[in-house]
Every structure is written in C-alpha cells, then in structure tokens.
C-alpha cells in the first residue's frame, strides 16, 4: 500500500511513498502528514476466528491488511515484544466494570502507559529499517508525559539511533519526569523546555520540516525521523488494540459477533481516537467514538460546534497532564479522510494563520455521525477516582474523564473505555481523591499511601525510579532546542 499526504503534494516530494518511507521521513508537503491511500478491510473470515486469536495474531492480520513493506520475520520479532508485558498472553486485558462498561487496560507495558502498545513494536521496526538502509537516525519525540518514557524505553541502546526527547518542564507528573530524566542509555538525550506540550510539539514539527536543520544533520551523516504520532508507524499499532478489546468481549460472551459498541477514549493529541476510527473503517462494529477531554476541551468544542479555536485560549494545567494539549495533530488525518486534501489544507492554513477554523454545518454533521465529545474538570475526575476505588477498581485521572461520557450513549449498547495509564503515574491525584482533600503529596509518599490504603502493589519499574540517578538535567528555552540537539550529537560523535 502507498501513503499520501494530507495537504496534497508540493511538486517537490514523491506523489506517494511506501510505509517504510513514511516511517523514516514523516515530514509531508506543506507541513502535512502521511496517511494510507486507502483503509483496508480485515479478511472476510476474521470475525469467525477473532475470539480465538492472540494479540500478536490480530496485530499481524491488521499489519498485513495494510500491505506494509516490512518482512514478516521483522513484524513477528516486533510483536514478540508484547511477551515482556505483565501477561504475555493478554497484554491489554479487558476488565468488566459493570453490565455496560468495560475497561481496556493499555498500561501493562514497561512504562505503564498506552504508548508502550505502539512504541515497543514501532521501535523495533524503525531500528530494523535504519540498519537495513545502513543509515544513522535521530529520532525526535515531544511528550506531554507518556510518549517520552515509552520512546526512551523502546530505543535505548539501539545501534545507529539517537533519541532526543522534549518535555515541558513542570508539565508532567513527577513519575513521568523521573522515567525520562533517569533514562541511562548512551544514545538518549532528554531536554526539559520552558513552555508547554504544544510548544514542544511545535518545535518538533519545525525541526522535521527544516531544510537547514536536516542539512546540519546530513553533515554528520544522520537522518531525521520522529516517534510522535505524526509518524504513521505509531498510528498503525494504535489501531490494533481497539480490535483486540472487541474480540475479548466476544471471548468473554459479553457481546455477540457484529454487535455494535461504543468506544470512549480520553484524548489529547487524538492518535488513540484516530486508531479507533481506522479500526471502525476496517470493520470493527463501533456505534460511536466518544471523546473525553479535561478543561483544555478543544476537541469537545470541535465535535460539538465545528469550531477549532486556539487564538483566545491559554493552555491550562490539570491533574490529567497528558491531555493538556490545544494543538491536536491527528485531527488533521481525520479531516483528510472525511473532506480530502484540498479542504484539509485550507483548514490547517486557517488555523496556522488566524488560530481558528470553522467547519460547515454539513461537515460537522458528517463528523458527528461517528464522533461525540465531552469534557470533565479535575473535581469530576477525582470524585470518579474515589467512587470507583471504593468499588474496587482504580482509575487514573485521564481514564476517569471517560465516565463523563455516559450521557452521550444514546443507545443501550456496551461501552469499551480505553484506560491509558496506570494509577502509579498519577498517585498524588489519586491519594488526594481518596483522602477527600486538595493537598498534594510528593509522588513517593502518595504511591506508598495508595498502596497501603487500597492494598495494591507498586510495580518495581515505578518504585525503582526513586533510587535511580538523575542523568538528564537540562532545562532550556525553546529557542535553544536546535543547538542543544546538535551539541548532543556532536558530543556523541566526538
């Protein structure tokens, strides 16, 4: 399958590229993104076999449906990394909350967040491509808290690959920060920046599209790619677990084959929700995809009014920092799929030039056939965390926002909630919720407090962070990012 560009072609780049080319060089014409030329359907007999297939088998069928140019041997090696998750036979378990609501737990990998589901195999594939092409690569990652640790874990020690991870200083949980700044691989560099996630992502996109920066890298014999979901190599793996969750509901006899369900997804950069949309197009029986946000509710505004307006907004810090995002990159891929390259380019240029775009009423109506959205404030999330902890299920603050979507379920169907992170990454919020006070404890104190109160263990990969040495101490201005990256690469090549 070939990949094309969301904003059309500028006449300088190829009209279409392979999956490998899109992964290795994710920068498309006019600042756009790569997308598949078509979304394939799963095999006709897939659903007959689905409930008996393993996660790896389902993933392989999805990848092969896209006809990507990666040898099957390499795909199998990449998918074998799920064997390092908590339960190799069930890396993303589906847990029943009640007769209607089920939680797809996507946090059982090495960094305890859903990004491991994509970045573990993605890292192996990108490393294979770099080696096969006998090229060195710089992988950039901008993070609101989860992509960074998962990227560093995936690429640590990989031959021919250097990673630079940008995170907003003060804009992640302390556990997320420690996961990054204690990363000890010699090929890794972590830079805190003054600013927020949108600033970090903007810097990443600027470097990806900068001819001058690429020329500086070229002189060092280094090519440039990215680990964020601007890279379709991430999105393809984020399609798999939605399909898997449905097959587990089949296996547990909670639904019948072909029965429609809701998917509720806490969303910031929209990659997770886009994966669900692609899964729907591949044949997954989704009634509607329900998007939840925190008070940075740009997506709620888009899916309820058709307006995407960031010109008057300021990013607000919340207890769900991975969703503290205003520029949601993957919405662009959705716009392209519904409205085509010409309209997508118009809308994105309006956003870039004036900070706002407006869909027509007809366009909004088309979006709302598949999506609906709402948002929850910190108080709602904390109350929900306390309520469910008392019932015996522990939510993180991002997943807790999904409970706000219950009124959006217009039909009496089952609902699959995507749980994007383990509670251990946000223990102060949970501990505060359990105590019913606003006081925030240090992460280590809160982890131990929750562990004692709810009689749950702290995974060693989290508790060990507090004993690890701080390796990366740099906090820099946004203007200093490019020079800091070059300094790291030059020092490493010296």
Beta strands, then each sheet from edge to edge (+ up, - down):
strand 1: 3-5
strand 2: 34-36
strand 3: 94-96
strand 4: 101-105
strand 5: 136-143
strand 6: 161-168
strand 7: 188-193
strand 8: 222-226
strand 9: 261-266
strand 10: 286-293
strand 11: 307-309
strand 12: 356-358
strand 13: 371-375
strand 14: 415-419
strand 15: 475-476
sheet 1: 1+ 2-
sheet 2: 3+ 4- 14- 9- 10- 13-
sheet 3: 8+ 5+ 6+ 7+ 15+
sheet 4: 11+ 12-
end
